[in-house]
Amino acid sequence: MKDLICAEFQDSVGRCLLRHRSVLDVLSKIQEASARTNRAVVKSVTCCGCIEIQGQKQRIPANTSIDEADNFLSTHLDGKLCPSCREQVETEIGTLLFYLAGLCNLLDISLYDVLLQEKKKLYALGPFNLS
């Protein structure tokens, strides 16, 4: 079922992506969508204030195991997205996913296969994956 949803999404993107058939256009749209996603999160902090960022150095005691390290790490976020900010962030993430699926189409890559490969890496490498 999950593979079907992903494949249907990727097929739908392929039918809708008419103006940006060039890989150069799609790459630039991915970058723009990423920036807009970042901006939506920032505006949740600076304009709305529903979330706050309390950035500081992550401090993990010296003799902490990998399994225990999570107990000492922070997201640096306080609060929760309000419904309005959540909607905006979700919209921007959706646009980002749209253009990622478009890039997959142009390169003849299955988005579902990429997700499966990343899932396998997560299970195999655990906390060492992309850290």
CORWOKA-V397289 format. One record per run of one state. SS is the DSSP state (H for helix, E for strand, - for the rest). FROM is the first residue (numbers start at 1). LEN is the number of residues. If there is no record, write none. Layout:
BEGIN
((SS	FROM	LEN) (SS	FROM	LEN))
END
This chain:
BEGIN
((-	1	1) (H	2	15) (-	17	6) (H	23	26) (-	49	2) (E	51	3) (-	54	12) (H	66	7) (-	73	4) (E	77	3) (-	80	3) (H	83	24) (-	107	4) (H	111	18) (-	129	3))
END
